[in-house]
Amino acid sequence: MLSIGIIAANRTKKTTDDYILASREVGPLATALSAVSTCHSGFMFIGMIGFTYTIGISSMWMIFGWLVGDFIAWKWVYPKLRQSSEEQNNLTIPEFVTNHLPHSKKRILQLIIATIIFIFVSLYAAAQLIAGSKALGIFINLQQEWGIILGGSVVLVYSVSGGIRASIWTDVIQSVIMMIAMIGLLITVLVTIGGITPLFTMLNNIDPSLANPFTGFDFGLTLYILGWCAFGLGVIGQPHILTRPMAIKSTKDLKKSRTIYLSWYIVFSAAAILIGLAARVLLPELMNQDPELGLPLLALQYLPTFFVGIILAGIFSACISTADSQILVCSATITQTFLSNKKQSIFASRATTLFTLIFIVLFSIFASKSVFFWVILAWSILALVLSPLVFSQCFNIKLSPKSIIAVITTSLLFIYWWIFKLGLSSTVNEVLPGFIIITIIIYLFKVMEKK
């Protein structure tokens, strides 16, 4: 992985366009595999396993919702994003969503949006380094702080010098390692248990709700699924993922990339869910400890040493593939927005990437929440703040400065209220009611402005 990153860094052209979007010349296969490893990161190895361990097979509805959201994004939004961003010569999301506004009005909005992206994408990246450090702690007894520093050092080797091209090249090999690791461990644990049927029999003996996908929903299954569908559609608001379709060679290549992406996603996610269920059977003691350690502990107990190394490589690759993309997005956002006089300076881009990396490593060391919590929080905020803005720009819905401010303010207040005050995030994901409220606000602003 490091070797490929270094080679890619040496192939990078000395321009900001290449550093941020690889000169928009990435092929469909690399785009798809880069997107899957960036989107489905250490969360799938650590957070998703722990989530499935805790609630059982009903975690599949989260995956289903994400699949629906991803399909909508790839089918209808990404082609317009790719075409419009090139026509307008936009390299970052703050530039893209404010492109229709007069220069005097869009500058302050770009600063606000860039600040939100930096804070919450950094938080998301920190979750990836924490996930990787948890794996290192289990496998080689490395303290979490040193695991985070090691992860940051790996990113430093190729991301600072190579930009998005190095990130995409390493993402491709990372996606292959991730799939081999997940499928290999799945086969091992199913052989150990005796197959899928005995697995569900054992789950039913532990707790019948673990083997029943239609129980445990306070407001009903339909609302629960719709919540995760909205959450999946929030991919439109994730800047580190949007750079992939923005960097592809042509909009015509997006269909091929979509097929590869969704196929990989279905297989990998199904394997992750089954491993989470197997962990509940084989490692019952984790219920009183940290369920997010399920996959590393399964690997240690049931795999030969050589294959444990592959699992560690898979987890670490998953974490790094997302963290490097997010660090580069934060860096590009700062350089293109706050350092507008240095927009064309490759040195400024690299220096900002280094600063961002150091900031995220330090934040990761002092963060205390679980990987699942940080990922869900960051994703939800970015989804509610940015998805309506990206969608509106793609479909030529011109939002006024006041309506954009209303979307941003409402999103942040609603997330705080829904998650921290009402505590309803686990019942209905906050992105669904948030999208409904923001859609109403945008409509009301359009009506008032028309009058």
PAVO-556202 format. One line per 10 residues: number of its first residue (from 1); their letters; for each residue x, y, z of C-alpha. Coordinates in steps of 0.05 Angstrom, whole numbers, plus 5000, padded with zeros to 4 digits. Layout:
// PAVO-556202
NUM = a = X/Y/Z  ...
END
This chain:
// PAVO-556202
1 = mlsigiiaan = 5000/5000/5000  5056/5048/5018  5095/5030/4956  5036/5044/4911  5024/5110/4947  5096/5131/4937  5094/5113/4863  5030/5152/4854  5059/5211/4890  5117/5212/4841
11 = rtkkttddyi = 5067/5211/4783  5029/5271/4810  5030/5333/4766  5053/5396/4800  4985/5431/4796  4930/5443/4847  4878/5414/4799  4917/5349/4798  4929/5351/4874  4855/5360/4889
21 = lasrevgpla = 4819/5322/4833  4874/5283/4796  4862/5327/4734  4794/5293/4726  4825/5233/4691  4810/5174/4737  4782/5111/4704  4716/5077/4723  4747/5018/4760  4793/5061/4802
31 = talsavstch = 4735/5109/4816  4690/5052/4840  4742/5017/4884  4765/5083/4912  4694/5103/4929  4679/5037/4965  4742/5038/5007  4732/5111/5024  4657/5105/5039  4657/5037/5074
41 = sgfmfigmig = 4717/5045/5118  4741/5023/5186  4669/5033/5207  4651/4968/5172  4706/4929/5207  4698/4960/5276  4634/5002/5283  4587/4959/5241  4611/4894/5273  4597/4923/5342
51 = ftytigissm = 4528/4949/5320  4508/4881/5292  4536/4846/5354  4490/4889/5397  4424/4890/5359  4429/4828/5315  4406/4816/5243  4362/4878/5242  4426/4917/5229  4415/4895/5157
61 = wmifgwlvgd = 4365/4952/5148  4420/5003/5158  4458/4970/5100  4395/4967/5058  4382/5041/5070  4453/5060/5051  4447/5018/4988  4384/5055/4967  4416/5123/4981  4479/5104/4944
71 = fiawkwvypk = 4441/5081/4883  4402/5147/4879  4467/5186/4885  4504/5146/4831  4444/5144/4784  4420/5217/4785  4464/5263/4825  4537/5244/4809  4530/5253/4733  4504/5324/4743
81 = lrqsseeqnn = 4557/5338/4796  4613/5315/4749  4588/5356/4690  4570/5419/4728  4634/5422/4770  4677/5417/4708  4637/5469/4670  4643/5517/4729  4715/5497/4743  4699/5481/4816
91 = ltipefvtnh = 4750/5440/4854  4715/5440/4923  4644/5434/4949  4641/5504/4979  4658/5532/4910  4607/5487/4876  4546/5501/4921  4555/5577/4920  4575/5583/4847  4509/5616/4826
101 = lphskkrilq = 4516/5673/4876  4548/5741/4864  4620/5744/4888  4604/5795/4943  4553/5748/4974  4584/5679/4964  4650/5694/4999  4623/5692/5070  4580/5631/5055  4641/5594/5028
111 = liiatiifif = 4678/5610/5092  4621/5583/5135  4612/5520/5094  4687/5508/5092  4691/5514/5168  4635/5463/5177  4670/5415/5128  4736/5423/5163  4707/5410/5233  4663/5350/5217
121 = vslyaaaqli = 4705/5317/5164  4763/5322/5212  4720/5289/5265  4702/5234/5215  4776/5224/5199  4792/5220/5273  4742/5163/5279  4781/5125/5225  4847/5133/5262  4813/5111/5327
131 = agskalgifi = 4786/5049/5291  4854/5031/5264  4886/5041/5332  4835/4995/5365  4855/4940/5316  4929/4951/5329  4916/4950/5404  4883/4881/5399  4932/4850/5349  4999/4875/5372
141 = nlqqewgiil = 4984/4905/5441  5000/4976/5418  4973/5034/5459  4916/5072/5425  4956/5136/5422  5014/5103/5386  4966/5068/5339  4936/5135/5319  5005/5165/5308  5025/5105/5266
151 = ggsvvlvysv = 4962/5113/5223  4976/5187/5214  5048/5172/5194  5025/5123/5140  4979/5177/5111  5036/5228/5116  5082/5186/5071  5040/5193/5008  4982/5241/5019  5020/5304/5032
161 = sggirasiwt = 5063/5297/4970  5015/5258/4924  4947/5288/4937  4883/5255/4913  4919/5214/4859  4960/5177/4912  4897/5170/4954  4858/5138/4897  4914/5091/4876  4922/5066/4947
171 = dviqsvimmi = 4846/5061/4955  4845/5009/4899  4893/4962/4933  4861/4977/5000  4792/4955/4974  4822/4889/4950  4855/4877/5017  4791/4894/5054  4749/4845/5014  4800/4788/5021
181 = amigllitvl = 4804/4799/5096  4728/4802/5107  4711/4742/5064  4769/4701/5093  4747/4712/5164  4674/4699/5147  4690/4631/5117  4731/4613/5178  4678/4631/5230  4622/4597/5191
191 = vtiggitplf = 4663/4533/5187  4676/4538/5262  4602/4546/5277  4578/4495/5226  4544/4540/5176  4491/4595/5172  4433/4553/5198  4469/4533/5263  4489/4606/5271  4417/4630/5271
201 = tmlnnidpsl = 4397/4572/5317  4449/4594/5368  4428/4667/5362  4356/4648/5374  4377/4610/5437  4415/4671/5463  4359/4721/5447  4304/4710/5394  4307/4784/5374  4379/4775/5349
211 = anpftgfdfg = 4355/4728/5294  4291/4766/5277  4300/4824/5228  4230/4852/5242  4233/4866/5317  4260/4921/5362  4233/4983/5326  4198/5034/5371  4163/5070/5314  4156/5012/5265
221 = ltlyilgwca = 4201/4980/5213  4180/5024/5155  4200/5089/5190  4265/5056/5213  4284/5035/5142  4265/5103/5114  4310/5135/5166  4370/5095/5141  4351/5107/5068  4354/5182/5083
231 = fglgvigqph = 4420/5170/5119  4446/5133/5057  4424/5190/5012  4467/5234/5057  4526/5209/5016  4511/5270/4972  4537/5312/5030  4602/5276/5042  4658/5317/5009  4711/5262/5013
241 = iltrpmaiks = 4665/5216/4973  4640/5269/4923  4712/5280/4900  4710/5211/4868  4655/5224/4816  4683/5294/4807  4751/5264/4788  4726/5211/4739  4745/5218/4665  4674/5224/4638
251 = tkdlkksrti = 4602/5221/4660  4594/5161/4614  4641/5121/4659  4596/5131/4720  4548/5075/4700  4604/5024/4699  4632/5051/4764  4563/5046/4796  4556/4972/4778  4625/4956/4808
261 = ylswyivfsa = 4612/4998/4870  4544/4968/4887  4566/4896/4874  4627/4904/4920  4584/4938/4972  4531/4883/4975  4581/4826/4983  4624/4863/5034  4566/4887/5076  4533/4819/5079
271 = aailiglaar = 4599/4789/5102  4606/4843/5156  4536/4829/5184  4548/4754/5187  4614/4764/5223  4580/4810/5273  4529/4756/5287  4582/4702/5293  4620/4746/5343  4557/4748/5386
281 = vllpelmnqd = 4557/4671/5388  4632/4659/5395  4650/4718/5440  4591/4728/5489  4637/4761/5540  4642/4823/5495  4571/4843/5515  4601/4870/5580  4663/4899/5546  4671/4932/5478
291 = pelglpllal = 4630/4898/5421  4671/4938/5370  4729/4892/5384  4691/4832/5357  4727/4825/5290  4798/4832/5316  4786/4782/5372  4753/4732/5325  4814/4736/5280  4862/4725/5337
301 = qylptffvgi = 4825/4665/5364  4806/4629/5300  4858/4646/5247  4930/4624/5236  4981/4679/5249  4993/4694/5176  4919/4707/5163  4914/4749/5225  4964/4794/5190  4918/4798/5130
311 = ilagifsaci = 4859/4817/5174  4901/4872/5208  4922/4897/5139  4848/4897/5118  4825/4937/5179  4883/4986/5175  4873/4995/5100  4799/5009/5111  4815/5062/5162  4871/5095/5123
321 = stadsqilvc = 4832/5095/5057  4779/5140/5088  4825/5181/5132  4872/5202/5076  4813/5224/5032  4783/5264/5088  4848/5298/5106  4858/5318/5033  4787/5345/5029  4798/5387/5092
331 = satitqtfls = 4864/5411/5063  4835/5430/4996  4776/5465/5029  4823/5508/5072  4870/5525/5014  4817/5541/4963  4772/5580/5012  4815/5612/5066  4879/5620/5026  4849/5644/4961
341 = nkkqsifasr = 4913/5682/4943  4950/5614/4947  4898/5573/4908  4948/5555/4853  5006/5541/4900  5022/5467/4905  5067/5483/4965  5009/5515/5001  4965/5454/4988  5018/5407/5016
351 = attlftlifi = 5032/5450/5076  4958/5454/5092  4951/5378/5086  5007/5370/5136  4974/5419/5184  4907/5384/5177  4938/5316/5190  4972/5339/5254  4907/5370/5279  4867/5306/5266
361 = vlfsifasks = 4919/5262/5299  4918/5305/5362  4842/5306/5363  4840/5229/5355  4886/5220/5414  4840/5259/5461  4772/5235/5433  4734/5187/5479  4671/5165/5442  4662/5102/5401
371 = vffwvilaws = 4677/5097/5327  4603/5085/5313  4582/5149/5350  4632/5195/5315  4618/5167/5246  4543/5173/5253  4547/5243/5282  4595/5270/5229  4558/5236/5171  4491/5263/5195
381 = ilalvlsplv = 4514/5335/5202  4549/5335/5134  4488/5301/5103  4438/5353/5129  4482/5414/5117  4511/5397/5048  4464/5348/5014  4408/5399/5002  4459/5449/4976  4493/5399/4929
391 = fsqcfnikls = 4426/5372/4905  4399/5442/4892  4460/5463/4852  4460/5398/4811  4387/5408/4791  4392/5483/4780  4351/5503/4841  4381/5571/4858  4383/5581/4934  4390/5652/4960
401 = pksiiavitt = 4442/5669/5013  4388/5673/5066  4359/5605/5049  4430/5574/5051  4441/5604/5120  4374/5577/5142  4392/5507/5118  4458/5508/5155  4430/5536/5220  4370/5490/5221
411 = sllfiywwif = 4413/5429/5207  4461/5441/5264  4406/5458/5314  4363/5399/5294  4421/5349/5300  4436/5374/5370  4363/5371/5390  4348/5302/5360  4411/5266/5384  4431/5300/5449
421 = klglsstvne = 4365/5327/5477  4313/5276/5453  4359/5216/5445  4320/5190/5385  4378/5175/5338  4375/5099/5351  4300/5098/5338  4295/5139/5274  4359/5165/5243  4361/5240/5248
431 = vlpgfiiiti = 4374/5251/5173  4302/5232/5154  4264/5283/5196  4320/5332/5183  4311/5326/5108  4236/5336/5115  4245/5400/5157  4298/5428/5111  4256/5414/5049  4199/5453/5080
441 = iiylfkvmek = 4246/5511/5098  4274/5514/5027  4203/5514/4998  4180/5570/5045  4240/5613/5027  4227/5602/4953  4154/5623/4962  4173/5685/5002  4227/5705/4953  4179/5696/4894
451 = k = 4128/5742/4928
END
